[in-house]
Amino acid sequence: MTSPPKISVLLRELLSKVSADWENIGLILELKEGDLRNIRSDHDESEKCFREMLKLWLNQVEPPPTWSAIIEAIDTYPRYKSLAKELRKKYCE
């Protein structure tokens, strides 16, 4: 079995695949809508917004989140179920 990646490795892998939906993913991660609006107003590119949204989430979650928590979050978004399955297979089997 392959070891789970560091969160930073996983986030880089996700960046190109899900950044366009950063705001919906932020809502799934239970971030406040006001915080997401602030990110949107401060940044014009979805990849920058995705990074900022994840920074906010990583700083708010106690205990610190694991990579599997991020995978679970994107798995609840129907468009990314196959990506979540692929990542689980890559790192869990």
Secondary structure as GFF3:
##gff-version 3
##sequence-region A 1 93
A	DSSP	alpha_helix	7	18	.	.	.	ID=ss1
A	DSSP	three_ten_helix	19	21	.	.	.	ID=ss2
A	DSSP	alpha_helix	22	28	.	.	.	ID=ss3
A	DSSP	alpha_helix	33	42	.	.	.	ID=ss4
A	DSSP	alpha_helix	46	60	.	.	.	ID=ss5
A	DSSP	alpha_helix	67	75	.	.	.	ID=ss6
A	DSSP	three_ten_helix	78	80	.	.	.	ID=ss7
A	DSSP	alpha_helix	81	92	.	.	.	ID=ss8
###
